[in-house]
Amino acid sequence: MIKRVVQVMWAHTMRYPWTFLGLTLSVCGLIVSQVISPIYYKQLINVAASSGGVPLPETVHILFVTLGMIGVVKGGAWVARRFRGLFMTRLDSRVQADLAMTAFSGLIRHSYRFFSDNFAGTLVRRVNKFENAYDAISDQIAFNLFPGVLVTLGSLYVLFKLNFFLGLILLVGIVLFFVFNIGFAIWKQKYEILRNARDSEATGVLADAVGNSTTIKLFSGYRHEISLFRKVNEALRRARFVSWNLHELAGAIQAPIIVITELSMLGFAILLWQRGILTVGDFFLIQMYINTIYERIADFERVLRKLFESFADAGEMVEILDMPYEVRDVPGARHLIVGSGGITFNNITFAFNEAHPVLEQFSLSIAPHEKVALVGPSGAGKTTITRLLLRFHNLQEGTIAIDGQDIATSTLESLWDSVALVPQEPVLFHRTLKENILYGRRDASDTEIIGAAKRAHCHEFISQLPNGYDTYVGERGVKLSGGERQRVAIARAILKNAPILVLDEATSSLDSESESLIQDALHELMRGKTVIAIAHRLSTIKEMDRILVIDGGRIVAEGTHETLLGQKGIYQKLWGIQAGRFVD
């Protein structure tokens, strides 16, 4: 997964090659200054030591020239550091924005089943962690890992030039240090993945509870939810405890490697000095390189831990990006052109799991502009029929055609443009009423929006609000009543004006007065369209052209309201039980 994360992030980074090049060069410039500085300090000390304590003019001149060179190097480092920050912020901000767009566009195209199987809060958190992971990874590479590698290589080069064995001692120490840390980090990755999974689980439970706060109140679920969250939160605490303690263990093993390497180098340097091979300035050079290198790599385990944490964070989203879409356009998919709007279900079979098919060899023909109602007990397959028409799921067998065109070989966007849906429980965006209605046709004028609202009988309550159509409806439309949300959804469908209309009991959430007002609007909306209406309230579909009684995924009866009442079947039973009220 790390390799795949790197591929995704590298591809996004390379959208800005010149910015990346500028960042790389500025980091290299900064590192060069850090490698060169000790050489000038060595020269400064050697010149001062060789003067024998007598400040000769020539010696003082050399010292000031050397000091000037140190100033030039320090100034260059300051410039490189400023450019590094400039290029870093420019690159990070752009790539993070691109990653967020990639995650959003990849996520939003997944199927109905995908969103049913995943917590909304967990998915949102994965997107956020994905883009933030880039910031963490790029910071660790640009500020720690890459500079650390360059400083180490540069210092080793200078020390090998100074004395082969001094360079060899440092190289052995560094190799041991890196081998331990990399091996330890790879071994510890499984604990980071576990911590990440526990984090996502806790977030999902929290988001689920917040989203169902009313249900918790109604069913006195406080203690249950607190107990559930305590359980997942405790699992997260244990995972964090293990992960962080392993970090401390790594630090305890690193320290002896660093100390032994430093003492070995200085001890060997003393022997070389005793033989006249090294100068006092060389001691200072060696110590500066040791300090510089180990400042860079002493926290190497933390850097690797942060990198692996970030890779694990990003990996959760990359898994989703690499996941094939359950429902998608087939190669060569054609634009669906709907004229009259005739619909044909031809021997379709569908099952959420193979053992229990919801529909099996189901066939149905709906004539253009025909208005068909689906009635039946819960679980009969009514909603599944409409979801298959919208291609929320793929069929196992059979075909569904609109005006003779197989929807499986049509583009999803053209299919959805041709069908308007008014769901039983409409969910609105946390945006203004105007924006929610405008979603039906985003190029509509204000006059058209108000006209649709009037036909859906929601203009009345909207005009009484302080901010009118600019009123925010709250998350999922929580600031509106059920009937108000339903009327906004109907206004949206009116504005869309699609040739095919699906009504999932579009008046079930309305009071009697609202229902009476809206029946006329629905009749107006249905005029000239092919309509499939799922009905729980039988009084709303008496005037349909045809009523289909669905049970066990089959059509067990069909006809008009009067015809079906005359038969002793499910429809008559439902009508008798209901007597104008809701059925379950």
Residue pairs with C-beta under 8 A, 6 or more apart in sequence:
1 311
1 312
1 315
1 318
1 319
2 308
2 311
2 315
4 315
4 318
4 322
5 133
5 311
5 314
5 315
5 318
8 99
8 102
8 314
8 318
8 321
9 95
9 99
9 134
9 137
9 314
12 95
12 98
12 99
12 102
12 134
13 20
13 91
13 95
14 20
15 94
15 95
15 98
16 90
16 91
16 94
16 95
19 87
19 90
19 91
19 94
20 87
20 91
22 83
22 87
23 84
23 87
23 88
23 91
23 142
26 80
26 81
26 83
26 84
26 87
27 80
27 84
27 142
27 146
27 147
27 150
28 150
29 76
29 77
29 79
29 80
29 83
30 77
30 80
30 81
30 84
30 147
31 147
31 150
31 151
31 154
32 154
33 73
33 74
33 76
33 77
33 80
34 77
34 147
34 151
34 154
34 292
35 150
35 151
35 154
35 155
35 158
36 73
37 70
37 73
37 74
37 77
37 288
38 158
38 284
38 285
38 288
38 289
38 292
39 158
39 285
40 66
40 69
40 70
40 73
41 70
41 281
41 284
41 285
41 288
42 279
42 281
42 282
42 284
42 285
43 66
43 281
44 63
44 66
44 67
44 70
44 281
45 280
45 281
45 284
46 279
46 280
46 281
47 59
47 62
47 63
47 66
48 59
48 63
49 279
49 280
49 281
50 59
51 59
84 142
88 138
88 139
88 142
91 138
92 134
92 135
92 138
95 134
95 138
96 131
96 132
96 134
96 135
97 131
99 130
99 131
99 134
100 127
100 130
100 131
102 321
103 126
103 127
103 130
103 131
103 317
103 320
103 321
104 127
106 320
106 321
107 123
107 127
107 320
109 325
109 328
110 320
110 323
110 325
110 326
111 325
111 326
111 327
111 392
111 393
112 327
112 387
112 392
112 393
113 326
113 392
113 393
114 326
115 123
119 203
119 204
119 207
119 208
120 207
120 211
121 203
121 204
121 206
121 207
121 208
121 210
121 211
122 200
122 201
122 203
122 204
122 207
123 320
124 207
125 200
125 203
126 200
126 316
126 317
126 320
127 317
129 313
129 314
129 316
129 317
130 313
130 314
130 316
130 317
130 318
132 313
133 310
133 311
133 313
133 314
134 314
136 306
136 307
136 309
136 310
136 313
137 307
137 310
137 311
137 314
140 303
140 306
140 307
140 310
141 307
144 296
144 299
144 303
145 303
145 307
147 296
148 293
148 296
148 297
148 300
148 303
151 292
151 293
151 296
152 174
152 293
152 296
152 297
155 170
155 289
155 292
155 293
156 167
156 170
156 171
156 174
158 285
158 289
159 166
159 167
159 170
159 286
159 289
160 166
160 167
160 168
161 167
162 278
162 282
162 285
162 286
163 272
163 277
163 278
165 268
166 265
166 268
166 269
166 272
166 286
169 261
169 264
169 265
169 268
170 261
170 265
170 289
170 290
170 293
172 261
173 257
173 258
173 260
173 261
173 264
173 265
174 261
174 293
174 297
176 257
177 254
177 257
177 258
177 261
177 297
177 300
178 297
178 300
180 250
180 253
180 254
180 257
181 250
181 254
181 300
181 301
181 304
182 304
184 246
184 250
184 253
184 301
185 301
185 304
185 305
185 307
185 308
188 243
188 246
188 305
188 308
189 308
189 312
191 239
191 242
191 243
191 246
192 243
192 305
192 308
192 309
192 312
193 312
194 239
195 236
195 239
195 240
195 242
195 243
195 309
195 312
196 309
196 312
196 313
196 316
198 232
198 235
198 236
198 238
198 239
199 236
199 239
200 316
201 232
201 235
201 236
202 229
202 232
202 233
202 235
202 236
205 228
205 229
205 232
206 229
209 216
209 225
209 228
209 229
215 221
216 222
216 225
243 305
247 301
247 302
247 305
250 301
251 301
254 298
254 300
254 301
258 294
258 298
261 290
262 290
262 294
265 286
265 290
266 283
266 286
266 287
269 278
269 282
269 283
269 286
272 278
273 279
273 280
273 282
273 283
326 393
326 394
327 391
327 392
327 393
327 394
327 412
328 412
329 411
329 412
330 408
330 409
332 409
333 409
333 410
333 411
333 412
334 405
334 409
334 410
334 411
335 410
335 411
335 414
336 402
336 405
336 407
336 410
336 411
336 414
336 415
336 417
336 418
337 403
337 405
337 414
338 402
338 403
338 418
338 499
338 500
339 368
339 403
339 499
340 368
340 369
340 403
340 499
340 530
341 368
341 369
341 402
341 403
341 418
341 499
341 500
341 529
341 530
342 365
342 366
342 367
342 368
342 402
342 403
342 404
342 530
343 364
343 365
343 366
343 389
343 400
343 401
343 402
343 500
343 530
343 532
344 364
344 365
344 366
344 399
344 400
344 401
344 402
344 404
345 362
345 363
345 364
345 365
345 385
345 388
345 398
345 400
346 363
346 398
346 399
346 400
346 401
347 361
347 362
347 363
347 397
347 398
347 399
348 359
348 361
348 362
348 363
348 388
348 395
348 397
348 398
348 399
348 400
349 357
349 359
349 360
349 361
349 362
349 395
349 396
349 397
349 398
350 357
350 358
350 359
350 384
350 388
350 393
350 395
350 396
351 357
351 358
351 396
352 358
357 396
357 553
358 381
358 384
358 553
359 381
359 384
359 385
359 388
359 553
360 553
360 554
361 397
361 398
362 381
362 385
362 398
362 553
362 554
362 555
364 385
364 548
364 555
366 372
366 530
366 532
367 530
368 403
368 530
369 528
369 529
369 530
370 530
370 531
370 545
370 546
371 526
371 530
371 531
371 533
371 544
371 545
371 546
372 531
372 532
372 533
372 544
372 545
372 546
372 547
372 548
373 532
373 533
373 534
373 535
373 541
373 544
373 546
373 547
373 548
374 382
374 385
374 386
374 532
374 533
374 534
374 535
374 548
374 550
375 382
375 535
375 538
375 541
375 547
375 548
375 549
375 550
375 571
375 574
376 382
376 549
376 550
376 551
376 556
376 570
376 574
377 551
377 570
377 574
377 583
377 584
378 584
380 550
380 551
380 552
380 553
381 550
381 552
381 553
382 534
382 550
383 504
383 534
384 393
384 553
385 532
385 550
386 421
386 502
386 504
386 532
386 534
387 393
388 395
388 400
389 400
389 407
389 419
389 502
389 532
390 415
390 416
390 419
390 421
390 502
391 407
391 408
391 412
391 415
394 408
395 408
399 406
399 408
400 406
400 407
400 408
401 407
402 410
402 415
402 418
402 500
407 415
417 498
418 498
418 499
418 500
419 498
419 500
419 501
419 502
420 440
420 493
420 496
420 497
420 498
420 500
420 501
420 502
421 493
421 502
421 504
422 486
422 489
422 490
422 493
422 501
422 502
422 503
422 504
422 506
423 489
423 504
424 504
424 505
424 506
424 508
424 509
424 534
424 536
425 482
425 509
426 477
426 485
426 486
426 488
426 489
427 476
427 477
428 436
428 473
428 476
428 477
428 480
428 485
428 488
428 489
429 435
429 436
429 439
429 473
430 472
430 473
430 474
430 475
430 476
431 472
431 473
432 467
432 469
432 470
432 471
432 472
432 473
433 462
433 465
433 468
433 469
433 470
433 471
433 473
433 488
434 446
434 449
434 469
434 470
436 473
436 477
436 488
436 492
437 449
437 452
437 453
437 469
437 488
437 491
437 492
437 495
438 444
438 449
438 495
439 492
440 452
440 491
440 492
440 493
440 494
440 495
440 496
440 497
441 448
441 495
441 496
441 497
444 452
444 495
448 495
449 469
449 491
449 495
450 459
450 469
452 491
452 492
452 494
452 495
453 459
453 462
453 469
453 488
453 491
455 491
455 494
455 521
455 524
455 525
456 487
456 488
456 490
456 491
456 494
456 518
456 521
457 487
457 514
457 517
457 518
457 521
458 484
458 487
458 488
458 490
458 491
461 484
461 487
462 468
462 469
462 471
465 471
471 479
472 479
473 479
473 480
473 485
473 488
474 480
477 485
477 488
480 488
482 509
482 510
483 509
483 510
483 511
483 514
485 509
486 506
486 507
486 509
486 510
487 510
487 514
487 518
489 506
490 506
490 518
490 521
490 522
490 525
493 501
493 525
494 521
494 525
498 529
499 529
499 530
500 529
500 530
500 531
500 532
501 525
501 526
501 529
501 530
501 531
501 532
502 531
502 532
502 533
502 534
503 522
503 531
503 532
503 533
503 534
504 534
505 533
505 534
505 535
505 536
505 537
505 540
506 518
506 522
506 533
506 540
507 514
507 515
507 518
507 519
507 522
507 537
507 540
508 536
508 537
508 582
510 518
515 540
519 540
523 543
531 544
533 540
533 541
533 544
535 541
536 582
536 583
536 584
537 578
537 580
537 581
537 582
537 583
538 571
538 574
538 575
538 578
538 580
538 583
539 578
539 580
541 547
541 561
542 561
543 561
544 560
544 561
545 560
546 558
546 559
546 560
547 558
547 559
547 560
547 561
547 564
547 571
548 555
548 557
548 558
549 555
549 556
549 557
549 558
549 564
549 569
549 570
549 571
550 556
551 570
556 569
556 570
557 564
557 567
557 569
557 570
557 571
558 564
559 567
564 571
564 572
565 571
565 572
565 575
566 572
574 583
577 583
